[in-house]
Amino acid sequence: MLRTVCASALRLRLARRPPAAAARWLSDLPDHELVGLPALSPTMEAGTIASWNLSEGEEFGAGDVICEVETDKATVAFEAQDDAVLAKILVEAGAGEVKVGEPICVFVDDAGAVAAFKDFVAPAGAA
C-alpha cells in the first residue's frame, strides 16, 4: 500500500511541474534549468536569436542581458532574473525563428556542472 501511495504522490508532483522541470528532476545530469524562449511582449509568438551576449560557461547575474531576440516588431533584450551560469546554447544566433517556449539554452547554478552539458540536446517535446 505504501508503494502505491508513493507512486501516486510522485505522479501528482510531476503533474504539477512544467514538462522541462519534470525532465530535469528525473535526469542524470546535474541540476539545471532548460530555458525556453520567453514571450518578451504580450503578442509575441516566435522570435529569432539575434545575438548571444554570453558564452557557454559564463556566469551572469540578475538584470544581465543574456541574448537579443528579434520579434516581428522589434529587437528585445532577454534579461536574467537570477544569478546562474550559461551551460549550453541550444539555438545559435541567426538560426531561424523559434516558437515561444521552445528550449534555447541551459542554465546551471554551479560552473563546475557546465562540462556535463557539452553534448546535451533538448529532449523531444520539451517546449
N, C-alpha and C positions, 0 to 999 in steps of 0.2 A: 504494500500500500504506500509506503514512504517513497518508493521509486516513482510511482505514478504521480504523486503529488509534486515531487521534484521536477519530473519531466514536464508536467503541466505548468509549473512556475517558470521553467526555462522558456517554454513556448510563449507564455504571456509576456515575459520580459523582452524577448526578441520581437514580438508583435508590436510592442510599443516603440521600438527603436527604428530609425530610418534604415533602409537596406544596407547602406555603406557602413553604418555603425555596427550592425549585426555581423557583417562580414569581418570587420576589424576585430570584434570581440572573439570570434571563432578562429582567427588567423594564427599561424605560427610565427608571423612577423612581429617585430617589436611594436609597441603601442604606437598607433599612427592615426591620422585623420585623412581620409580620402576626400579631397576638396572638389566640389562641383562648381561649375561656372555660376556665379551668383547673378541674380537679377539686379542689375545696377540702376534700373529705372522701373517704374510701375508697369510699363508696357513692353519691356524687353523680353523677347522670346529666345533670342540667339545672339551670338557675338563672335568676333574674331580676336584672338590674342594678337595685339599689335606689337607688343614688346614685353619681355620679362625684365624687371628691374633688379632681380636677384638671380644668383646662380645656384645650382644644386649644392647643398652643403652649407649655404649661407644662413646665418641667424638673422632674425628680424624681430621687431617689437611692434606693439600696438600702434597703429597710425602709419606705419611704413607702407609705401606703395609696393605691392607685390608684382603687379603687371598692369599694363594698359590694355583696355578692351575696347575694340571698335564695335559700336552698335549701328543700327540703321540711321541714327540721328546724330551721334557724337562719339568722341573717344573719351572714355571714362576710366578713372583710376580705381583699381581694386585694392582697397586698403586692408591691412591686417587688423583683426580685432583683438588678438592676443599675441604674446611672445611665443615663438616657435622656431623651427629650422625647416627650410625647404629641402625635403629629402629627394624628391623626384618630380621632374616636369614631364607631364604626360602628353601635353599638346604644345608643340613648338609654335613660336611666333609665326604668323602668316600661313599656318597650315590649313586655314579654311574655317568655315563657320561651325560653331559649336553650340548646341542647344543648352539653354539654361538647365543646370542640374547635372550635366554630363561631367565626369571627372576631368580636371585639368592638371592637378598636381597632388602631391602627398606632403603633409606636414608631420613632423615628429617633435617631441619635446627635447630629446637628447641628441646632440650632434654625433655621438658615437653610434647611433642607430642608422645613420644615413647609408652606410655601405650595404646594409641588408636590402635596400630598395634599388640597387643598381640595375637589376633585370626585371623589376616589378612592372606588371601590366595590369591595368584595372580589370576586375572581373566583369564578365558579360552581365549586362543588366544592372550595373552599378549606378546608373543615372537615376 
